[in-house]
Amino acid sequence: MDKFRKWYYNAAGFNKLGLMRDDTWYEDDDVKEAVRRLPEHLYNERMFRIKRALDLSLKHQILPKDQWVKYEEDQHYLEPYLKEVIRERLEREQWNKK
């Protein structure tokens, strides 16, 4: 299963632009709130990666292979914040039902 995950990760192509998986999530309300809660250094790193990827995409270029984000190096930095936001939203929804 791990081989398939690595293959899919590389086939998706976002790593060739220097992006991590969490950089590619659709920004619904939960993701926007999770991004807002990121520590400043994580937020700045995320914005740098996204801006660089947009620039490369506009130029129809990719990073040199030694700068691609490797599957093993990809950090799920947004996940703990997103889980917290979703948990809080579900809790609010439960309270509103009462």
C-alpha positions in Angstrom: 0.0 0.0 0.0 2.9 2.4 0.8 4.3 2.0 -2.7 1.0 3.0 -4.2 0.8 6.1 -1.9 4.3 7.1 -3.0 3.4 6.6 -6.6 0.2 8.6 -6.3 2.0 11.3 -4.4 4.5 11.8 -7.2 1.9 11.4 -9.9 -0.2 14.2 -8.5 2.6 16.6 -9.3 2.1 19.2 -6.6 5.4 18.2 -5.1 7.2 19.1 -8.3 6.1 22.7 -7.6 7.4 22.6 -4.0 4.0 22.1 -2.4 3.1 19.9 0.4 -0.2 17.9 0.5 -1.8 20.3 3.0 -1.0 23.3 0.7 -3.4 21.8 -1.9 -6.6 21.5 0.1 -9.7 23.3 -1.1 -10.2 26.3 1.2 -13.6 25.8 2.6 -14.6 27.6 5.9 -13.0 24.9 8.0 -9.7 25.0 6.2 -9.7 28.8 6.2 -10.1 28.8 9.9 -7.4 26.2 10.4 -5.0 28.3 8.2 -5.9 31.4 10.3 -4.8 29.5 13.4 -1.4 28.4 12.1 1.6 29.8 13.9 3.1 32.7 12.0 6.2 30.7 10.8 4.0 27.9 9.4 1.7 30.4 7.7 4.6 32.2 6.1 6.2 29.0 4.9 2.8 27.9 3.4 2.4 31.3 1.6 5.9 31.1 0.2 5.3 27.6 -1.2 2.0 28.6 -2.7 3.4 31.8 -4.3 6.4 30.0 -5.7 4.1 27.3 -7.1 1.8 29.9 -8.8 4.9 31.6 -10.3 6.2 28.2 -11.6 2.8 27.3 -12.9 2.5 30.5 -14.8 5.9 30.0 -16.4 5.1 26.3 -17.2 8.1 25.2 -15.2 8.8 22.8 -12.3 11.5 22.9 -9.7 14.8 21.0 -10.2 14.3 17.4 -9.0 16.5 17.9 -5.9 14.0 20.5 -4.7 10.8 18.4 -5.0 9.1 17.6 -1.8 9.6 13.9 -1.1 6.8 11.7 0.2 8.8 11.0 3.4 9.4 14.8 3.9 5.8 15.9 3.5 4.4 17.2 6.8 0.7 17.3 7.6 1.1 20.6 9.3 -2.5 21.7 8.9 -4.2 18.5 10.0 -4.1 19.1 13.8 -5.6 22.6 13.4 -8.2 21.3 10.9 -9.3 18.5 13.2 -9.7 21.0 16.1 -11.8 23.3 13.9 -14.0 20.5 12.7 -14.5 19.2 16.2 -15.5 22.7 17.4 -17.9 23.1 14.5 -19.5 19.8 15.2 -19.8 20.6 18.9 -21.5 23.9 18.0 -23.9 22.2 15.7 -24.8 19.7 18.4 -25.5 22.6 20.9 -27.6 24.4 18.3 -29.8 21.3 17.9 -30.8 21.4 21.5 
